[in-house]
Amino acid sequence: MSGESTIADRANGSGSDAQRRSAGVNLTARRRESSLLMALAIVGAVLEYPLALAIKSIDRSEIGRALPFLAITIALSSMIPFALRISPEVGLPGAPLIAAKIAGEKLHFSIRSMIKIAAGYAFLAALVGAVVLITVIVPMMIAHPIGGATKLPVPPVMKLAPGRIALVGALVAIAAAVSEEIQFRLVLFAFFAWIVRLITRDSSGQSSRGALWFATILQAYAFGLVHLLPLASSMFHSVARLLLGATLTPQTWEGIVFGRLYLKRGLEAAMLAHAIMDVALFALAAIGVLRAHLGSG
């Protein structure tokens, strides 16, 4: 009997050791994933500003106002470990491609299909943003022009060489897409889904469909609000108007599209769709400038 007990004890001990090793490997992989995503979020945000200066989408006087946004990026980046830990519990996919590569696991989806789906969602997001811009923003600006002007000024970026707009604009788009998708889709989505689950007291372990939709809208609203903040002093004269304006900005509605893609395909697909949309917009701007140059010549 003592021999049998010893064998059983050894077997149980071996099983416990294997579980501890597996847990250690998973923890190490998650830490590496967190570190990589934190670096991508911060580097993307830092690179975005000098690149934006290069194409004059912002000027030097606005650099100081960028510091609070960098602080927001750092704060949200610090929540990445929490987001990665809580995402499976609330029904969110996290970053499946990055996680699989770090863990050395085989991908359970096709990269080609992810690219196709991301391109489709990029087109959908651009279409939704254009509809909001044409049907809401433009009529409001015509009815209430800034400073009494009836003609919108030409953005400085449209006065640059087309090649510069396309190339540097593409770099801006990629940096912004990587950083913003990590902050809003990965981190804030997980945070809002976690809060909603606490409020609804859902003990099933997974967030309901309605809760995920609510979290989708909340993270998209935050996405739109952050993009609207630089215009707060010149276009809005109260907090109430700013908060209302965030429901009308195209970025909020684009954030809903990217949020739904994140739910279906994960962070990398949302990054890709965001980048494709913004790169296409800069390419269209470059084509418009080129046509204007050819027409004037």
C-alpha positions as CSV (number, residue, x, y, z in Angstrom):
1,M,0.0,0.0,0.0
2,S,2.8,2.4,0.8
3,G,4.3,1.7,-2.6
4,E,1.1,2.4,-4.3
5,S,0.7,5.7,-2.3
6,T,4.2,6.7,-3.2
7,I,3.5,6.2,-6.9
8,A,0.2,8.1,-6.7
9,D,1.9,10.9,-4.8
10,R,4.7,11.1,-7.5
11,A,2.0,11.2,-10.2
12,N,0.1,13.9,-8.5
13,G,3.4,15.8,-7.9
14,S,4.3,15.5,-11.6
15,G,0.9,16.7,-12.6
16,S,1.2,19.7,-10.3
17,D,4.7,20.5,-11.7
18,A,3.4,20.4,-15.2
19,Q,0.5,22.7,-14.4
20,R,2.9,25.1,-12.7
21,R,5.2,25.1,-15.7
22,S,2.3,25.6,-18.1
23,A,1.0,28.5,-15.9
24,G,4.5,30.0,-15.9
25,V,4.8,29.8,-19.7
26,N,1.4,31.4,-20.1
27,L,2.3,34.2,-17.7
28,T,5.6,34.8,-19.5
29,A,3.8,34.9,-22.9
30,R,1.2,37.3,-21.6
31,R,3.9,39.6,-20.2
32,R,5.8,39.6,-23.5
33,E,2.5,40.3,-25.3
34,S,1.7,43.2,-22.9
35,S,5.2,44.7,-23.3
36,L,5.0,44.5,-27.1
37,L,1.6,46.2,-27.2
38,M,2.6,48.9,-24.7
39,A,5.6,49.7,-26.8
40,L,3.5,49.8,-30.0
41,A,0.9,52.1,-28.5
42,I,3.4,54.6,-27.1
43,V,5.8,54.6,-30.1
44,G,2.9,55.0,-32.5
45,A,1.5,58.0,-30.5
46,V,5.0,59.6,-30.3
47,L,5.8,59.1,-34.0
48,E,2.4,60.5,-35.1
49,Y,3.1,64.1,-34.1
50,P,6.4,64.7,-36.0
51,L,4.9,62.9,-39.0
52,A,1.8,65.1,-38.8
53,L,4.1,68.2,-38.6
54,A,5.8,67.0,-41.8
55,I,2.6,67.2,-43.7
56,K,1.3,70.3,-41.8
57,S,-1.8,68.6,-40.5
58,I,-0.8,70.2,-37.3
59,D,1.5,73.2,-36.6
60,R,4.2,73.7,-34.0
61,S,1.9,75.7,-31.8
62,E,-0.2,72.6,-31.3
63,I,2.6,70.4,-30.0
64,G,2.2,71.6,-26.5
65,R,-1.5,70.7,-26.6
66,A,-0.5,67.1,-27.6
67,L,1.1,66.4,-24.2
68,P,-2.2,65.6,-22.5
69,F,-3.0,63.1,-25.3
70,L,0.4,61.4,-24.8
71,A,-0.5,61.2,-21.1
72,I,-3.7,59.5,-22.0
73,T,-1.8,57.1,-24.2
74,I,0.6,56.2,-21.4
75,A,-2.3,55.8,-18.9
76,L,-4.2,53.5,-21.2
77,S,-1.1,51.6,-22.1
78,S,-0.6,50.8,-18.4
79,M,-3.9,49.1,-18.5
80,I,-2.9,46.6,-21.3
81,P,-2.1,43.8,-18.9
82,F,-5.5,44.1,-17.3
83,A,-7.2,44.2,-20.7
84,L,-5.4,41.1,-21.9
85,R,-6.3,39.3,-18.6
86,I,-10.0,40.3,-18.6
87,S,-10.7,40.1,-22.3
88,P,-11.4,36.3,-22.5
89,E,-13.6,36.6,-19.4
90,V,-15.9,39.2,-21.0
91,G,-16.0,37.6,-24.5
92,L,-13.4,39.8,-26.3
93,P,-10.7,38.3,-28.6
94,G,-7.7,40.4,-27.7
95,A,-4.8,40.2,-30.1
96,P,-4.9,36.6,-31.5
97,L,-2.2,37.0,-34.1
98,I,0.3,38.5,-31.7
99,A,-0.6,36.1,-28.9
100,A,-0.1,33.1,-31.2
101,K,3.2,34.3,-32.6
102,I,4.6,34.9,-29.1
103,A,3.3,31.5,-27.8
104,G,4.6,29.7,-30.9
105,E,1.1,28.4,-31.6
106,K,-0.5,27.7,-35.0
107,L,-3.0,30.3,-36.2
108,H,-6.6,29.2,-36.4
109,F,-7.5,31.7,-39.2
110,S,-6.2,32.7,-42.6
111,I,-4.2,35.9,-42.9
112,R,-5.6,36.4,-46.4
113,S,-9.2,36.2,-45.2
114,M,-8.4,38.7,-42.4
115,I,-7.0,41.2,-45.0
116,K,-10.1,40.8,-47.1
117,I,-12.4,41.3,-44.2
118,A,-10.4,44.3,-42.9
119,A,-10.5,45.9,-46.3
120,G,-14.3,45.5,-46.4
121,Y,-14.7,47.0,-43.0
122,A,-12.3,49.9,-43.9
123,F,-14.6,50.7,-46.8
124,L,-17.6,50.5,-44.5
125,A,-16.1,52.8,-41.9
126,A,-15.1,55.3,-44.6
127,L,-18.6,55.2,-46.0
128,V,-20.2,55.7,-42.6
129,G,-17.9,58.6,-41.8
130,A,-18.6,60.2,-45.2
131,V,-22.3,59.9,-44.7
132,V,-22.1,61.6,-41.2
133,L,-19.8,64.3,-42.6
134,I,-22.1,65.1,-45.6
135,T,-25.4,64.8,-43.9
136,V,-24.6,66.3,-40.5
137,I,-21.2,68.2,-40.2
138,V,-21.2,70.1,-43.5
139,P,-24.8,71.4,-43.2
140,M,-24.1,72.5,-39.6
141,M,-20.9,74.3,-40.7
142,I,-22.8,76.0,-43.5
143,A,-25.6,77.1,-41.1
144,H,-23.2,78.2,-38.4
145,P,-19.9,79.1,-40.0
146,I,-16.8,79.5,-37.8
147,G,-16.0,83.1,-37.2
148,G,-18.7,84.2,-39.6
149,A,-16.8,82.9,-42.6
150,T,-18.9,81.4,-45.4
151,K,-16.0,79.6,-47.2
152,L,-14.0,76.9,-45.5
153,P,-10.2,77.5,-45.6
154,V,-8.0,75.2,-47.6
155,P,-6.1,72.9,-45.2
156,P,-2.3,73.4,-45.3
157,V,-1.8,69.7,-46.1
158,M,-3.5,70.3,-49.5
159,K,-0.8,72.8,-50.4
160,L,2.0,70.2,-50.3
161,A,3.4,68.0,-53.0
162,P,1.1,65.0,-53.8
163,G,3.9,62.5,-53.2
164,R,4.7,63.9,-49.7
165,I,1.0,63.8,-48.8
166,A,0.7,60.2,-49.9
167,L,4.0,58.8,-48.3
168,V,4.1,60.7,-45.0
169,G,0.3,60.5,-44.7
170,A,0.5,56.7,-45.0
171,L,3.1,56.7,-42.2
172,V,0.8,58.9,-40.0
173,A,-2.1,56.6,-40.8
174,I,-0.2,53.4,-39.8
175,A,1.2,54.9,-36.6
176,A,-2.2,56.3,-35.5
177,A,-4.0,53.1,-36.4
178,V,-1.7,50.9,-34.3
179,S,-1.7,53.2,-31.3
180,E,-5.4,54.1,-31.3
181,E,-6.7,50.5,-31.9
182,I,-4.6,49.3,-28.9
183,Q,-5.9,52.1,-26.7
184,F,-9.6,52.1,-27.7
185,R,-10.4,48.6,-29.0
186,L,-8.2,46.5,-26.8
187,V,-8.1,48.5,-23.6
188,L,-11.2,50.7,-23.3
189,F,-13.4,48.0,-24.9
190,A,-12.3,45.5,-22.3
191,F,-12.7,48.1,-19.5
192,F,-16.2,49.1,-20.5
193,A,-17.3,45.5,-21.0
194,W,-15.9,44.6,-17.6
195,I,-17.8,47.6,-16.0
196,V,-21.1,46.7,-17.8
197,R,-20.7,43.1,-16.6
198,L,-20.3,44.3,-13.0
199,I,-23.3,46.6,-13.2
200,T,-25.5,43.9,-14.8
201,R,-24.2,41.3,-12.3
202,D,-23.8,38.8,-15.1
203,S,-22.2,35.7,-13.4
204,S,-22.2,33.6,-16.5
205,G,-18.5,34.5,-17.2
206,Q,-19.3,35.9,-20.7
207,S,-20.9,39.3,-21.5
208,S,-24.3,39.2,-23.1
209,R,-24.8,40.4,-26.7
210,G,-26.5,43.6,-25.4
211,A,-23.6,44.3,-23.0
212,L,-21.0,43.9,-25.8
213,W,-23.1,46.3,-28.0
214,F,-23.2,48.8,-25.2
215,A,-19.4,48.5,-24.6
216,T,-19.0,48.9,-28.4
217,I,-20.9,52.2,-28.4
218,L,-19.0,53.5,-25.3
219,Q,-15.6,52.9,-26.7
220,A,-16.6,54.4,-30.0
221,Y,-17.9,57.5,-28.2
222,A,-14.6,57.9,-26.3
223,F,-12.8,57.5,-29.6
224,G,-14.9,60.3,-31.2
225,L,-14.6,62.5,-28.1
226,V,-10.8,62.3,-28.0
227,H,-10.6,63.3,-31.7
228,L,-12.9,66.3,-31.0
229,L,-11.0,67.6,-28.0
230,P,-8.5,69.6,-30.1
231,L,-11.4,71.6,-31.5
232,A,-13.1,72.1,-28.2
233,S,-11.9,75.7,-27.6
234,S,-12.7,77.0,-31.0
235,M,-15.9,75.2,-31.9
236,F,-17.6,74.4,-28.5
237,H,-18.3,76.8,-25.7
238,S,-19.6,74.4,-23.1
239,V,-19.0,70.9,-21.9
240,A,-22.6,69.9,-22.8
241,R,-22.1,70.9,-26.4
242,L,-18.8,69.1,-26.6
243,L,-20.3,65.9,-25.3
244,L,-23.2,66.2,-27.7
245,G,-20.8,67.0,-30.6
246,A,-19.0,63.7,-29.9
247,T,-22.1,61.8,-30.9
248,L,-22.0,63.5,-34.3
249,T,-18.4,63.3,-35.2
250,P,-17.5,60.7,-37.9
251,Q,-14.8,59.1,-35.7
252,T,-17.5,57.9,-33.3
253,W,-19.4,56.0,-36.0
254,E,-16.1,54.7,-37.5
255,G,-15.2,53.5,-34.0
256,I,-18.4,51.4,-33.9
257,V,-17.4,49.8,-37.2
258,F,-13.9,49.1,-36.0
259,G,-15.3,47.8,-32.7
260,R,-17.5,45.3,-34.4
261,L,-14.6,44.1,-36.5
262,Y,-12.5,43.7,-33.4
263,L,-15.2,41.5,-31.9
264,K,-15.3,39.3,-34.9
265,R,-11.6,39.1,-35.9
266,G,-9.4,40.6,-33.1
267,L,-7.1,43.6,-32.7
268,E,-4.9,43.0,-35.7
269,A,-7.8,43.1,-38.1
270,A,-9.1,46.3,-36.5
271,M,-5.6,47.9,-36.9
272,L,-5.4,46.8,-40.5
273,A,-8.9,48.2,-41.3
274,H,-8.1,51.5,-39.6
275,A,-4.8,51.9,-41.4
276,I,-6.3,51.0,-44.8
277,M,-9.0,53.6,-44.4
278,D,-6.7,56.4,-43.3
279,V,-4.1,55.5,-46.0
280,A,-6.8,55.6,-48.6
281,L,-8.0,59.0,-47.4
282,F,-4.5,60.4,-47.7
283,A,-4.1,58.8,-51.1
284,L,-7.3,60.5,-52.3
285,A,-6.1,63.8,-50.9
286,A,-2.8,63.4,-52.9
287,I,-4.8,62.5,-56.1
288,G,-6.9,65.6,-55.6
289,V,-3.9,67.9,-55.2
290,L,-2.2,66.2,-58.3
291,R,-5.3,66.8,-60.4
292,A,-5.5,70.4,-59.2
293,H,-1.8,70.9,-60.2
294,L,-2.4,69.4,-63.6
295,G,-5.5,71.4,-64.1
296,S,-3.8,74.7,-63.2
297,G,-0.8,73.8,-65.4
